[in-house]
Amino acid sequence: MTRKFSLAYLTIPGTSPVDQIKIAAEAGYDFVSLRPIPMHLPNEPLYQFDLDKKLFREIRTALTENGIKLMDIELARVREDLNVYDYESAFAAGAELGATDVLSSIWSKDKEFSFREFEKICDLAAKYNLKVNLEFVTFSGITGLKDALEVLDRVDRPNAYLMVDTLHAHRSNVSPADLDKVDKKRFGFIHLCDGPGEIPSLEDPSMIGVAREGRLYAGEGEIDLKGMLLAMPNNPISIELPNSKEMELRGAAGHVARCILTAKLLMADIEQLEVTSSGNNNEEEIECLSV
């Protein structure tokens, strides 16, 4: 099965959805991942195509003309000052454009509150046949694999899945062996990027800094990407790789092209490992049968 790739919003943040679609298509991506839900940040560019009918039509036209699909919309966060019901219009518009998934994360330390709010998100998304992918982020309310699985277990919604970001997984000390123990049916799409091997403290500025503007191309860092991907199913990969220096050096299109090139080289290495492993297993079976 050929791996499918999506271009995440944060890889070229601030880029309009129409331009993001064109850039992704030219570089050979299968999907885009758009952000209609505001993050409520200072000077944040807003692309609320659920509220802007003209932008909605432009996105629909761009998707059709460029032969690319919308995979997911983001970011449906759980936080005390946010009303999750405000996400419904984005869910409806995303689904109308062909989206199949929603990206979600939890930024509260109140477990019971988090369970209730995430449950509401899942039920809202289900109205539009959308899957909800829960991401654990090292500096959020749900910081690791164990906590994310606890949320999924407690909420127990058929459209709720685990979303693994390779940078956050590494920084949360999640190993390929840990991922291998998870039922493969629980995984949603995957966020791919590389990064430094050193894990900074939560107080270190690089903890957030690298995540937001210093991620590395696949194979150019020290994260065990091969091990992680081999431990997970062959699900679509959304490349989330913000890097301000590479953006300045290569431009948005050049950066996006480099992202998918390095990701495909990594996939080729993984496929070779799988072929070699399969060949070794066959040899062992033949040897056993001949004894």
Backbone as CSV, one residue per row, in Angstrom:
resi,resn,N_x,N_y,N_z,CA_x,CA_y,CA_z,C_x,C_y,C_z
1,MET,0.848,-1.203,0.000,0.000,0.000,0.000,0.881,1.249,0.000
2,THR,0.672,2.131,-0.975,1.454,3.344,-1.070,1.036,4.329,0.013
3,ARG,2.009,4.877,0.700,1.713,5.823,1.774,1.183,7.133,1.203
4,LYS,0.144,7.688,1.837,-0.430,8.956,1.424,0.104,10.076,2.321
5,PHE,0.275,11.268,1.732,0.847,12.396,2.457,-0.070,13.619,2.421
6,SER,-0.133,14.285,3.560,-0.871,15.538,3.657,0.079,16.647,4.103
7,LEU,-0.179,17.859,3.661,0.606,19.023,4.079,-0.135,19.741,5.190
8,ALA,0.433,19.732,6.391,-0.193,20.368,7.542,-0.021,21.887,7.499
9,TYR,-0.986,22.572,8.068,-0.983,24.038,8.090,0.311,24.600,8.674
10,LEU,0.775,24.035,9.788,1.924,24.605,10.497,3.243,24.479,9.744
11,THR,3.290,23.670,8.708,4.527,23.560,7.937,4.831,24.869,7.218
12,ILE,3.797,25.528,6.739,3.948,26.869,6.136,2.890,27.784,6.754
13,PRO,3.032,28.070,8.055,2.005,28.828,8.782,1.767,30.211,8.183
14,GLY,0.509,30.627,8.223,0.160,31.935,7.699,-0.159,31.935,6.223
15,THR,0.074,30.813,5.562,-0.222,30.702,4.138,-1.722,30.514,3.943
16,SER,-2.288,31.196,2.983,-3.721,31.066,2.734,-4.046,29.647,2.285
17,PRO,-5.243,29.158,2.582,-5.603,27.790,2.172,-5.456,27.540,0.678
18,VAL,-5.844,28.511,-0.147,-5.751,28.325,-1.602,-4.295,28.171,-2.024
19,ASP,-3.411,28.996,-1.479,-1.990,28.866,-1.806,-1.411,27.573,-1.253
20,GLN,-1.838,27.193,-0.064,-1.366,25.938,0.524,-1.749,24.757,-0.363
21,ILE,-2.952,24.772,-0.877,-3.421,23.691,-1.759,-2.572,23.631,-3.027
22,LYS,-2.321,24.779,-3.635,-1.527,24.812,-4.867,-0.096,24.332,-4.628
23,ILE,0.509,24.798,-3.540,1.885,24.407,-3.209,1.970,22.906,-2.933
24,ALA,0.987,22.397,-2.192,0.970,20.968,-1.869,0.824,20.122,-3.130
25,ALA,-0.062,20.528,-4.013,-0.291,19.771,-5.246,0.959,19.749,-6.123
26,GLU,1.610,20.888,-6.243,2.815,20.974,-7.073,3.943,20.096,-6.537
27,ALA,3.988,19.920,-5.208,5.045,19.116,-4.596,4.718,17.625,-4.572
28,GLY,3.466,17.259,-4.891,3.112,15.849,-4.956,2.411,15.281,-3.743
29,TYR,1.810,16.137,-2.920,1.024,15.657,-1.778,-0.331,15.153,-2.258
30,ASP,-0.937,14.307,-1.446,-2.264,13.775,-1.750,-3.372,14.607,-1.107
31,PHE,-3.036,15.210,0.042,-4.019,15.949,0.830,-3.422,17.248,1.374
32,VAL,-4.311,18.075,1.910,-3.904,19.187,2.759,-4.647,19.075,4.078
33,SER,-4.076,19.686,5.100,-4.697,19.769,6.417,-4.832,21.259,6.735
34,LEU,-6.058,21.746,6.816,-6.312,23.177,6.951,-6.731,23.555,8.377
35,ARG,-6.594,24.860,8.684,-6.916,25.344,10.027,-7.987,26.446,9.975
36,PRO,-9.261,26.054,9.997,-10.321,27.058,10.059,-10.648,27.512,11.482
37,ILE,-10.231,26.723,12.486,-10.553,27.045,13.876,-9.484,27.973,14.452
38,PRO,-9.863,29.155,14.917,-8.879,30.121,15.437,-8.144,29.600,16.667
39,MET,-6.881,29.996,16.790,-6.081,29.656,17.966,-6.106,30.782,19.003
40,HIS,-6.700,31.923,18.621,-6.802,33.089,19.504,-5.427,33.609,19.903
41,LEU,-4.547,33.720,18.894,-3.202,34.237,19.101,-3.111,35.667,18.567
42,PRO,-2.195,36.471,19.110,-2.024,37.842,18.610,-1.637,37.851,17.127
43,ASN,-2.259,38.722,16.353,-1.948,38.896,14.924,-2.094,37.606,14.111
44,GLU,-2.947,36.721,14.579,-3.147,35.441,13.885,-3.940,35.645,12.584
45,PRO,-3.423,35.161,11.447,-4.224,35.214,10.216,-5.387,34.230,10.338
46,LEU,-6.572,34.664,9.997,-7.756,33.819,10.146,-8.245,33.342,8.786
47,TYR,-8.449,32.037,8.693,-8.951,31.437,7.461,-10.198,30.617,7.791
48,GLN,-11.187,31.296,8.340,-12.408,30.634,8.799,-13.363,30.429,7.626
49,PHE,-13.078,29.413,6.840,-13.884,29.184,5.647,-15.293,28.712,5.981
50,ASP,-15.534,28.408,7.263,-16.891,28.090,7.680,-17.749,29.354,7.784
51,LEU,-17.110,30.492,7.971,-17.816,31.762,8.106,-17.678,32.639,6.859
52,ASP,-16.682,32.372,6.049,-16.393,33.167,4.860,-16.796,32.363,3.612
53,LYS,-17.959,32.668,3.062,-18.484,31.893,1.932,-17.597,32.020,0.692
54,LYS,-17.024,33.195,0.485,-16.148,33.396,-0.672,-14.910,32.520,-0.563
55,LEU,-14.287,32.499,0.620,-13.108,31.659,0.842,-13.467,30.192,0.689
56,PHE,-14.630,29.802,1.193,-15.092,28.415,1.065,-15.148,28.010,-0.402
57,ARG,-15.738,28.857,-1.242,-15.850,28.555,-2.670,-14.477,28.495,-3.331
58,GLU,-13.587,29.388,-2.928,-12.233,29.394,-3.494,-11.475,28.119,-3.134
59,ILE,-11.636,27.662,-1.899,-10.978,26.425,-1.470,-11.535,25.237,-2.243
60,ARG,-12.837,25.172,-2.374,-13.455,24.057,-3.107,-12.960,24.016,-4.551
61,THR,-12.876,25.190,-5.176,-12.372,25.263,-6.554,-10.916,24.840,-6.627
62,ALA,-10.107,25.312,-5.667,-8.675,24.983,-5.661,-8.450,23.488,-5.474
63,LEU,-9.227,22.865,-4.606,-9.104,21.423,-4.394,-9.398,20.666,-5.688
64,THR,-10.463,21.071,-6.369,-10.860,20.402,-7.614,-9.831,20.635,-8.719
65,GLU,-9.437,21.889,-8.897,-8.523,22.220,-9.993,-7.133,21.621,-9.812
66,ASN,-6.721,21.420,-8.559,-5.375,20.906,-8.289,-5.349,19.399,-8.019
67,GLY,-6.521,18.767,-8.069,-6.575,17.320,-7.902,-6.073,16.850,-6.549
68,ILE,-6.422,17.594,-5.514,-5.961,17.264,-4.164,-7.162,17.273,-3.226
69,LYS,-7.069,16.560,-2.104,-8.204,16.445,-1.187,-7.873,17.056,0.180
70,LEU,-8.920,17.401,0.886,-8.789,17.879,2.262,-8.884,16.675,3.184
71,MET,-7.836,16.440,4.000,-7.859,15.306,4.914,-8.447,15.692,6.270
72,ASP,-7.843,16.698,6.916,-8.318,17.056,8.251,-8.350,18.559,8.440
73,ILE,-9.131,18.961,9.452,-9.150,20.347,9.892,-8.690,20.383,11.339
74,GLU,-8.170,21.564,11.739,-7.655,21.708,13.097,-7.973,23.097,13.646
75,LEU,-7.803,23.343,14.892,-7.408,22.442,15.948,-8.498,22.519,17.001
76,ALA,-9.197,21.394,17.212,-10.299,21.348,18.168,-9.738,21.082,19.567
77,ARG,-9.425,22.171,20.264,-8.779,22.039,21.571,-9.790,21.964,22.714
78,VAL,-9.367,21.273,23.765,-10.101,21.264,25.025,-9.338,22.171,25.987
79,ARG,-10.019,23.219,26.434,-9.423,24.166,27.379,-10.555,24.876,28.100
80,GLU,-10.319,25.278,29.330,-11.402,25.832,30.147,-12.060,27.069,29.536
81,ASP,-11.314,27.872,28.807,-11.869,29.116,28.262,-12.432,28.950,26.849
82,LEU,-12.509,27.711,26.354,-13.012,27.467,25.003,-14.313,26.678,25.043
83,ASN,-15.234,27.032,24.169,-16.510,26.331,24.057,-16.439,25.396,22.853
84,VAL,-16.411,24.109,23.103,-16.207,23.153,22.007,-17.359,23.178,20.992
85,TYR,-18.533,23.645,21.401,-19.647,23.713,20.457,-19.407,24.755,19.363
86,ASP,-18.463,25.660,19.613,-18.105,26.646,18.587,-17.434,26.000,17.380
87,TYR,-16.982,24.753,17.527,-16.280,24.076,16.440,-17.226,23.504,15.385
88,GLU,-18.506,23.449,15.701,-19.419,22.716,14.817,-19.468,23.283,13.404
89,SER,-19.450,24.598,13.266,-19.529,25.162,11.912,-18.297,24.783,11.089
90,ALA,-17.131,24.710,11.744,-15.913,24.283,11.042,-16.009,22.808,10.655
91,PHE,-16.579,21.995,11.546,-16.767,20.576,11.231,-17.674,20.420,10.005
92,ALA,-18.766,21.169,9.999,-19.730,21.068,8.900,-19.103,21.510,7.580
93,ALA,-18.401,22.639,7.602,-17.768,23.142,6.376,-16.655,22.221,5.901
94,GLY,-15.863,21.717,6.847,-14.790,20.790,6.486,-15.331,19.534,5.830
95,ALA,-16.378,18.972,6.415,-16.981,17.768,5.865,-17.543,18.027,4.473
96,GLU,-18.135,19.212,4.275,-18.687,19.549,2.961,-17.587,19.630,1.904
97,LEU,-16.386,20.002,2.331,-15.245,20.070,1.412,-14.554,18.717,1.242
98,GLY,-15.021,17.712,1.977,-14.466,16.372,1.813,-13.572,15.891,2.931
99,ALA,-13.420,16.687,3.979,-12.566,16.269,5.092,-13.091,14.985,5.721
100,THR,-12.156,14.175,6.190,-12.517,12.921,6.866,-12.137,12.937,8.344
101,ASP,-11.299,13.908,8.728,-10.727,13.887,10.070,-10.681,15.272,10.708
102,VAL,-10.585,15.242,12.039,-10.376,16.439,12.855,-9.174,16.169,13.751
103,LEU,-8.326,17.169,13.916,-7.221,17.071,14.864,-7.633,17.740,16.161
104,SER,-7.383,17.072,17.292,-7.788,17.589,18.598,-6.658,17.417,19.605
105,SER,-6.650,18.299,20.600,-5.679,18.173,21.696,-6.291,18.742,22.966
106,ILE,-5.719,18.362,24.087,-6.265,18.728,25.401,-5.251,19.563,26.164
107,TRP,-5.726,20.722,26.682,-4.845,21.671,27.359,-5.340,21.971,28.773
108,SER,-5.962,20.985,29.379,-6.448,21.113,30.752,-5.884,19.974,31.581
109,LYS,-5.598,20.266,32.837,-5.127,19.222,33.755,-6.281,18.586,34.524
110,ASP,-7.485,19.101,34.320,-8.679,18.567,34.976,-9.182,17.383,34.146
111,LYS,-8.935,16.184,34.629,-9.238,14.992,33.846,-10.731,14.856,33.537
112,GLU,-11.586,15.012,34.548,-13.011,14.823,34.325,-13.554,15.845,33.328
113,PHE,-13.099,17.074,33.458,-13.481,18.113,32.495,-13.017,17.724,31.100
114,SER,-11.794,17.254,30.981,-11.231,16.873,29.690,-12.011,15.727,29.055
115,PHE,-12.368,14.745,29.867,-13.148,13.619,29.342,-14.477,14.113,28.770
116,ARG,-15.161,14.962,29.526,-16.479,15.452,29.103,-16.386,16.268,27.821
117,GLU,-15.407,17.164,27.760,-15.296,18.046,26.600,-14.845,17.292,25.350
118,PHE,-13.929,16.357,25.517,-13.490,15.577,24.361,-14.623,14.707,23.852
119,GLU,-15.420,14.204,24.756,-16.596,13.424,24.372,-17.547,14.272,23.522
120,LYS,-17.736,15.520,23.913,-18.602,16.427,23.141,-18.041,16.646,21.739
121,ILE,-16.718,16.813,21.644,-16.079,17.003,20.341,-16.324,15.790,19.451
122,CYS,-16.152,14.612,20.012,-16.361,13.381,19.234,-17.801,13.277,18.742
123,ASP,-18.750,13.599,19.609,-20.160,13.505,19.231,-20.525,14.548,18.170
124,LEU,-19.970,15.745,18.287,-20.187,16.771,17.263,-19.623,16.320,15.920
125,ALA,-18.411,15.789,15.947,-17.754,15.341,14.726,-18.510,14.181,14.080
126,ALA,-19.082,13.318,14.903,-19.811,12.157,14.385,-21.013,12.576,13.542
127,LYS,-21.595,13.734,13.844,-22.725,14.239,13.065,-22.340,14.455,11.607
128,TYR,-21.044,14.651,11.364,-20.549,14.928,10.008,-19.625,13.821,9.505
129,ASN,-19.710,12.649,10.155,-18.907,11.472,9.769,-17.411,11.761,9.795
130,LEU,-16.995,12.529,10.787,-15.583,12.873,10.931,-14.944,12.069,12.057
131,LYS,-13.719,11.624,11.824,-12.936,10.964,12.866,-12.177,12.028,13.653
132,VAL,-12.047,11.817,14.959,-11.325,12.758,15.813,-10.004,12.129,16.231
133,ASN,-8.914,12.815,15.915,-7.571,12.311,16.204,-6.991,13.070,17.384
134,LEU,-6.817,12.393,18.509,-6.312,13.024,19.730,-4.789,12.996,19.753
135,GLU,-4.207,14.172,19.809,-2.750,14.312,19.841,-2.270,14.581,21.260
136,PHE,-1.238,13.881,21.674,-0.604,14.235,22.953,0.598,15.119,22.662
137,VAL,0.700,16.200,23.423,1.745,17.205,23.233,2.513,17.334,24.532
138,THR,3.810,17.269,24.471,4.655,17.205,25.671,4.388,18.321,26.667
139,PHE,3.990,19.505,26.173,3.781,20.637,27.079,2.302,21.030,27.197
140,SER,1.412,20.037,26.946,-0.033,20.297,27.040,-0.613,19.642,28.293
141,GLY,-1.937,19.452,28.296,-2.581,18.770,29.420,-2.478,17.270,29.319
142,ILE,-2.378,16.756,28.103,-2.198,15.315,27.858,-0.817,15.159,27.240
143,THR,0.142,14.744,28.054,1.547,14.852,27.673,2.160,13.596,27.063
144,GLY,1.465,12.473,27.165,2.087,11.243,26.688,1.088,10.209,26.226
145,LEU,1.617,9.101,25.765,0.815,8.025,25.203,-0.170,7.450,26.212
146,LYS,0.298,7.196,27.407,-0.552,6.583,28.436,-1.778,7.447,28.720
147,ASP,-1.562,8.761,28.876,-2.667,9.668,29.177,-3.646,9.758,28.010
148,ALA,-3.108,9.768,26.783,-3.976,9.839,25.610,-4.857,8.595,25.505
149,LEU,-4.273,7.444,25.764,-5.047,6.203,25.712,-6.093,6.162,26.819
150,GLU,-5.777,6.760,27.954,-6.756,6.832,29.045,-7.979,7.635,28.614
151,VAL,-7.746,8.751,27.930,-8.859,9.562,27.438,-9.707,8.760,26.455
152,LEU,-9.056,8.090,25.507,-9.783,7.308,24.515,-10.575,6.179,25.171
153,ASP,-9.993,5.566,26.198,-10.685,4.487,26.908,-11.915,5.003,27.646
154,ARG,-11.758,6.130,28.325,-12.859,6.683,29.110,-13.985,7.218,28.220
155,VAL,-13.622,7.889,27.172,-14.636,8.481,26.288,-15.310,7.395,25.436
156,ASP,-14.511,6.444,24.975,-15.030,5.260,24.280,-15.989,5.612,23.144
157,ARG,-15.518,6.432,22.226,-16.307,6.790,21.050,-15.719,6.109,19.820
158,PRO,-16.561,5.551,18.951,-16.048,4.799,17.793,-15.292,5.661,16.788
159,ASN,-15.474,6.985,16.841,-14.784,7.863,15.892,-13.581,8.563,16.525
160,ALA,-13.119,8.073,17.687,-11.975,8.662,18.381,-10.726,7.811,18.164
161,TYR,-9.640,8.456,17.760,-8.397,7.758,17.438,-7.197,8.452,18.073
162,LEU,-6.095,7.736,18.109,-4.835,8.260,18.619,-4.027,8.869,17.486
163,MET,-3.555,10.109,17.673,-2.698,10.748,16.681,-1.307,10.913,17.286
164,VAL,-0.321,10.319,16.656,1.060,10.382,17.140,1.852,11.380,16.308
165,ASP,2.392,12.385,16.976,3.334,13.323,16.371,4.717,12.831,16.771
166,THR,5.581,12.569,15.798,6.855,11.923,16.099,7.758,12.781,16.994
167,LEU,7.686,14.104,16.875,8.488,14.957,17.750,7.996,14.869,19.181
168,HIS,6.688,15.022,19.368,6.137,14.966,20.718,6.286,13.575,21.329
169,ALA,6.159,12.538,20.503,6.343,11.178,21.019,7.757,11.004,21.552
170,HIS,8.741,11.446,20.776,10.138,11.348,21.214,10.358,12.124,22.507
171,ARG,9.822,13.327,22.559,10.048,14.184,23.725,9.228,13.766,24.941
172,SER,8.262,12.903,24.733,7.498,12.341,25.843,8.001,10.949,26.215
173,ASN,9.189,10.605,25.677,9.838,9.314,25.967,8.986,8.118,25.565
174,VAL,8.274,8.266,24.451,7.497,7.155,23.912,8.373,6.421,22.905
175,SER,8.594,5.155,23.138,9.486,4.365,22.285,8.699,3.600,21.223
176,PRO,9.388,3.129,20.186,8.716,2.255,19.212,8.082,1.039,19.888
177,ALA,8.736,0.513,20.919,8.178,-0.642,21.638,6.857,-0.282,22.306
178,ASP,6.766,0.936,22.838,5.510,1.393,23.449,4.400,1.469,22.400
179,LEU,4.731,2.014,21.234,3.745,2.150,20.161,3.319,0.785,19.632
180,ASP,4.248,-0.152,19.618,3.968,-1.485,19.096,2.948,-2.233,19.950
181,LYS,2.825,-1.842,21.213,1.882,-2.500,22.134,0.452,-2.013,21.950
182,VAL,0.271,-0.906,21.218,-1.059,-0.335,21.021,-1.766,-1.046,19.877
183,ASP,-3.033,-1.354,20.073,-3.845,-1.965,19.013,-3.779,-1.080,17.768
184,LYS,-3.406,-1.673,16.644,-3.215,-0.911,15.404,-4.487,-0.186,14.960
185,LYS,-5.634,-0.702,15.355,-6.903,-0.084,14.965,-7.155,1.244,15.680
186,ARG,-6.364,1.528,16.711,-6.589,2.743,17.487,-5.902,3.970,16.887
187,PHE,-4.978,3.737,15.957,-4.212,4.851,15.391,-5.001,5.589,14.311
188,GLY,-4.853,6.908,14.310,-5.364,7.722,13.219,-4.214,8.072,12.298
189,PHE,-4.270,9.266,11.709,-3.146,9.676,10.872,-1.957,10.036,11.749
190,ILE,-0.818,10.283,11.128,0.443,10.491,11.851,1.043,11.828,11.460
191,HIS,1.558,12.573,12.436,2.332,13.780,12.148,3.804,13.403,12.079
192,LEU,4.439,13.714,10.961,5.841,13.336,10.771,6.756,14.546,10.719
193,CYS,7.844,14.459,11.461,8.972,15.382,11.350,10.121,14.752,12.125
194,ASP,11.304,15.304,11.969,12.453,14.870,12.751,12.797,15.983,13.730
195,GLY,13.782,15.742,14.569,14.171,16.753,15.539,15.414,16.338,16.292
196,PRO,15.914,17.194,17.172,17.092,16.873,17.975,16.831,15.677,18.884
197,GLY,17.891,14.930,19.165,17.741,13.788,20.059,17.591,14.193,21.513
198,GLU,18.245,15.279,21.889,18.184,15.743,23.275,16.774,16.194,23.627
199,ILE,16.299,15.799,24.804,14.973,16.180,25.261,15.113,17.299,26.294
200,PRO,14.694,18.512,25.960,14.847,19.630,26.895,13.825,19.556,28.021
201,SER,14.074,20.309,29.071,13.107,20.393,30.165,11.929,21.236,29.712
202,LEU,10.822,21.153,30.428,9.637,21.927,30.082,9.902,23.428,30.191
203,GLU,10.863,23.799,31.041,11.181,25.211,31.238,12.104,25.756,30.149
204,ASP,12.751,24.874,29.426,13.686,25.281,28.371,12.900,25.870,27.196
205,PRO,13.245,27.060,26.723,12.534,27.680,25.598,12.501,26.809,24.344
206,SER,13.504,25.932,24.187,13.546,25.100,22.989,12.461,24.017,22.987
207,MET,11.860,23.750,24.153,10.792,22.757,24.184,9.648,23.189,23.276
208,ILE,9.232,24.431,23.415,8.175,24.960,22.562,8.766,25.517,21.267
209,GLY,9.949,26.131,21.353,10.563,26.766,20.195,10.783,25.822,19.033
210,VAL,11.355,24.650,19.306,11.602,23.677,18.237,10.280,23.180,17.657
211,ALA,9.312,22.941,18.527,8.022,22.419,18.069,7.336,23.388,17.115
212,ARG,7.510,24.673,17.349,6.787,25.677,16.568,7.559,26.236,15.387
213,GLU,8.907,26.169,15.425,9.623,26.732,14.287,11.023,26.159,14.063
214,GLY,11.288,24.966,14.620,12.619,24.402,14.448,12.648,22.909,14.205
215,ARG,11.564,22.364,13.664,11.549,20.932,13.372,12.455,20.631,12.169
216,LEU,12.884,19.383,12.069,13.858,19.009,11.034,13.251,18.054,10.019
217,TYR,13.852,18.046,8.826,13.419,17.121,7.776,13.681,15.677,8.201
218,ALA,12.838,14.778,7.719,12.964,13.358,8.056,14.354,12.841,7.713
219,GLY,14.988,12.194,8.679,16.323,11.635,8.470,17.445,12.599,8.759
220,GLU,17.122,13.856,9.086,18.158,14.845,9.346,18.235,15.212,10.826
221,GLY,17.534,14.461,11.641,17.592,14.649,13.091,17.995,13.348,13.761
222,GLU,17.592,13.201,15.006,18.030,12.034,15.783,16.868,11.241,16.372
223,ILE,15.664,11.476,15.888,14.507,10.712,16.348,14.454,9.383,15.598
224,ASP,14.060,8.334,16.286,13.960,7.008,15.663,12.664,6.928,14.850
225,LEU,12.644,7.624,13.738,11.445,7.660,12.904,11.131,6.290,12.308
226,LYS,12.161,5.580,11.887,11.936,4.260,11.296,11.281,3.326,12.305
227,GLY,11.816,3.330,13.509,11.257,2.463,14.545,9.818,2.813,14.853
228,MET,9.525,4.111,14.961,8.158,4.538,15.254,7.194,4.146,14.146
229,LEU,7.577,4.425,12.904,6.672,4.149,11.790,6.471,2.654,11.572
230,LEU,7.505,1.867,11.817,7.367,0.414,11.708,6.429,-0.147,12.783
231,ALA,6.311,0.578,13.896,5.457,0.125,15.000,3.995,0.517,14.805
232,MET,3.736,1.388,13.823,2.373,1.873,13.596,1.859,1.396,12.242
233,PRO,0.547,1.441,12.044,-0.001,0.998,10.751,0.338,1.964,9.625
234,ASN,0.073,1.533,8.415,0.421,2.291,7.217,-0.611,3.388,6.936
235,ASN,-0.877,4.209,7.945,-1.890,5.252,7.843,-1.320,6.501,7.160
236,PRO,-2.196,7.396,6.701,-1.706,8.631,6.071,-0.795,9.433,6.992
237,ILE,0.160,10.105,6.382,1.106,10.944,7.119,0.842,12.404,6.788
238,SER,0.642,13.191,7.823,0.545,14.641,7.660,1.893,15.217,8.076
239,ILE,2.583,15.858,7.143,3.896,16.411,7.463,3.711,17.759,8.142
240,GLU,3.995,17.778,9.439,3.937,19.025,10.210,5.377,19.375,10.581
241,LEU,5.947,20.313,9.831,7.370,20.565,9.959,7.667,22.071,9.853
242,PRO,7.202,22.845,10.835,7.540,24.269,10.819,9.031,24.481,11.077
243,ASN,9.669,25.260,10.218,11.083,25.585,10.391,11.307,26.956,9.756
244,SER,11.414,27.970,10.589,11.499,29.349,10.096,12.748,29.591,9.257
245,LYS,13.863,28.955,9.607,15.103,29.147,8.852,14.997,28.547,7.451
246,GLU,14.444,27.341,7.375,14.294,26.696,6.066,13.282,27.443,5.199
247,MET,12.252,27.979,5.820,11.264,28.767,5.085,11.914,30.001,4.467
248,GLU,12.764,30.639,5.250,13.447,31.839,4.768,14.430,31.485,3.656
249,LEU,15.093,30.359,3.805,16.097,29.938,2.833,15.478,29.443,1.530
250,ARG,14.450,28.607,1.633,13.910,27.917,0.462,12.614,28.520,-0.074
251,GLY,11.939,29.322,0.758,10.604,29.762,0.401,9.607,28.665,0.727
252,ALA,8.328,29.010,0.747,7.300,28.039,1.124,7.305,26.818,0.211
253,ALA,7.338,27.036,-1.092,7.281,25.915,-2.034,8.506,25.021,-1.916
254,GLY,9.687,25.622,-1.782,10.910,24.837,-1.651,10.937,24.031,-0.367
255,HIS,10.468,24.640,0.705,10.423,23.949,1.999,9.461,22.765,1.938
256,VAL,8.300,22.992,1.382,7.281,21.937,1.275,7.785,20.779,0.412
257,ALA,8.474,21.114,-0.669,9.016,20.076,-1.549,10.087,19.257,-0.834
258,ARG,10.928,19.920,-0.063,11.975,19.221,0.681,11.359,18.309,1.744
259,CYS,10.275,18.754,2.337,9.593,17.946,3.362,9.153,16.596,2.805
260,ILE,8.489,16.612,1.654,7.955,15.352,1.122,9.061,14.501,0.488
261,LEU,10.084,15.149,-0.065,11.206,14.389,-0.628,11.891,13.565,0.451
262,THR,12.214,14.184,1.571,12.898,13.462,2.651,11.984,12.417,3.282
263,ALA,10.679,12.718,3.343,9.734,11.743,3.892,9.650,10.512,2.996
264,LYS,9.639,10.718,1.689,9.560,9.576,0.765,10.851,8.753,0.769
265,LEU,11.985,9.413,0.959,13.245,8.676,1.085,13.222,7.801,2.339
266,LEU,12.669,8.349,3.415,12.526,7.577,4.652,11.611,6.384,4.431
267,MET,10.499,6.607,3.737,9.563,5.511,3.463,10.215,4.412,2.631
268,ALA,11.045,4.801,1.676,11.740,3.812,0.840,12.669,2.945,1.695
269,ASP,13.364,3.576,2.652,14.231,2.822,3.559,13.419,1.855,4.408
270,ILE,12.258,2.317,4.881,11.402,1.476,5.716,10.864,0.292,4.915
271,GLU,10.441,0.548,3.683,9.941,-0.533,2.830,11.027,-1.577,2.589
272,GLN,12.274,-1.125,2.430,13.378,-2.060,2.240,13.601,-2.899,3.491
273,LEU,13.474,-2.263,4.652,13.604,-2.998,5.915,12.517,-4.059,6.035
274,GLU,11.297,-3.700,5.629,10.178,-4.642,5.713,10.393,-5.818,4.758
275,VAL,10.899,-5.539,3.554,11.174,-6.601,2.581,12.252,-7.540,3.111
276,THR,13.318,-6.947,3.659,14.414,-7.744,4.218,13.924,-8.602,5.371
277,SER,13.105,-7.999,6.239,12.571,-8.724,7.393,11.682,-9.869,6.942
278,SER,10.844,-9.598,5.933,9.954,-10.635,5.414,10.758,-11.773,4.799
279,GLY,11.831,-11.417,4.087,12.686,-12.432,3.473,13.349,-13.308,4.510
280,ASN,13.819,-12.700,5.588,14.453,-13.459,6.671,13.468,-14.401,7.332
281,ASN,12.220,-13.931,7.514,11.198,-14.772,8.132,10.876,-15.970,7.257
282,ASN,10.827,-15.741,5.933,10.546,-16.846,5.013,11.660,-17.887,5.056
283,GLU,12.905,-17.419,5.141,14.044,-18.336,5.217,13.966,-19.171,6.491
284,GLU,13.552,-18.520,7.614,13.430,-19.251,8.876,12.351,-20.313,8.783
285,GLU,11.223,-19.973,8.101,10.120,-20.938,7.957,10.571,-22.137,7.117
286,ILE,11.295,-21.858,6.044,11.795,-22.939,5.187,12.756,-23.840,5.944
287,GLU,13.608,-23.194,6.765,14.577,-23.966,7.543,13.870,-24.859,8.549
288,CYS,12.798,-24.317,9.161,12.049,-25.115,10.137,11.379,-26.313,9.464
289,LEU,10.812,-26.065,8.265,10.121,-27.130,7.559,11.059,-28.220,7.107
290,SER,12.327,-27.865,6.863,13.287,-28.842,6.349,13.947,-29.664,7.452
291,VAL,13.735,-29.233,8.698,14.353,-29.963,9.810,13.579,-31.243,10.094
